[in-house]
Amino acid sequence: MASDLPENLAIERVYLLEATYAPDAEELRRPVRSRHLARIAELRDEGVVLEAGALLDMSASVLLVRAPDEEAALEIARRDVYMTAGVWVELRARPFGRVCRPAELPRG
């Protein structure tokens, strides 16, 4: 319930994306990794990607993204070179309540 939040906190609805790696992801990602990371940095600068990284066991990448709905969140990952190059083989998006300061919420 929003009314039980301290006034200096907000809950932003974002999406947690989990992108499962292919069994041979370490090899497949080498030639495209710099393009992938550059795109992630660009999307962070735009405020679309809030966090991104990989599980250290090379099982999946995890991203927190701003998107209007689950389909739009999945589309962010589908357009990534890791998906088109076969580094990621499965995608999942789940709504996530991100605790933040009101000033961190997107304007508009």
C-alpha positions in Angstrom: 0.0 0.0 0.0 1.5 3.3 -1.0 0.1 5.1 2.1 2.3 3.1 4.4 5.5 4.3 2.7 7.7 6.9 4.4 7.4 10.2 2.5 11.0 10.0 1.2 10.4 6.6 -0.5 8.5 5.4 -3.6 7.9 2.1 -5.3 8.5 2.1 -9.0 7.0 -0.7 -11.1 9.8 -1.9 -13.4 10.6 -5.3 -14.9 13.1 -7.9 -13.9 14.4 -9.6 -17.1 16.2 -12.9 -16.8 18.0 -14.0 -20.0 19.3 -17.6 -19.9 22.6 -18.2 -21.5 23.2 -20.9 -24.1 25.5 -23.8 -23.1 28.3 -22.3 -25.3 27.6 -18.7 -24.3 31.2 -17.9 -23.3 32.3 -18.6 -26.8 29.4 -17.0 -28.6 29.6 -13.8 -26.6 33.2 -13.0 -27.4 32.7 -11.4 -30.8 29.6 -9.4 -29.7 30.2 -8.5 -26.1 31.5 -5.0 -26.7 28.4 -4.2 -28.8 26.2 -5.6 -26.1 27.8 -3.6 -23.3 27.8 -0.4 -25.4 24.0 -0.8 -25.9 23.5 -1.5 -22.2 25.4 1.6 -21.4 23.3 3.6 -23.9 20.1 2.3 -22.4 21.3 3.1 -18.9 22.1 6.7 -20.0 18.5 6.9 -21.4 17.1 5.6 -18.1 15.6 2.5 -19.6 18.1 0.0 -18.0 18.5 0.6 -14.3 20.8 -2.3 -13.5 22.3 -5.1 -15.6 24.8 -7.8 -15.1 25.4 -11.5 -15.3 25.2 -14.3 -12.8 28.8 -15.4 -12.2 28.0 -19.0 -12.9 27.2 -18.0 -16.5 23.6 -19.2 -16.2 21.8 -16.0 -17.0 21.9 -12.2 -17.3 19.6 -10.1 -15.1 18.4 -6.6 -16.0 16.0 -4.2 -14.3 14.3 -2.2 -17.0 11.7 0.5 -17.2 8.9 -0.5 -19.6 5.2 0.1 -19.9 4.4 -3.7 -19.8 5.9 -7.1 -20.0 5.9 -7.3 -23.7 7.9 -4.1 -24.0 10.3 -5.3 -21.4 10.9 -8.5 -23.4 11.3 -6.5 -26.6 14.3 -4.7 -25.1 16.1 -8.0 -24.7 14.9 -9.4 -28.0 16.7 -6.5 -29.8 20.0 -7.1 -28.0 22.8 -8.6 -29.9 23.1 -11.4 -27.3 19.7 -12.6 -28.3 20.2 -12.3 -32.0 23.6 -14.0 -31.8 22.3 -16.9 -29.7 24.1 -16.0 -26.5 20.8 -15.8 -24.7 18.3 -18.6 -25.5 15.4 -17.9 -23.2 13.8 -14.7 -21.8 11.6 -14.1 -18.9 10.1 -10.8 -17.6 8.5 -10.3 -14.2 7.1 -7.1 -12.6 9.3 -5.8 -9.9 8.6 -3.2 -7.2 11.8 -1.1 -7.1 12.2 0.9 -3.8 13.6 4.3 -4.7 13.5 8.0 -3.8 10.7 10.0 -5.4 13.4 12.1 -7.2 14.6 9.0 -9.0 11.2 8.4 -10.6 11.0 9.3 -14.3 9.4 12.7 -15.0 6.3 12.9 -17.2 
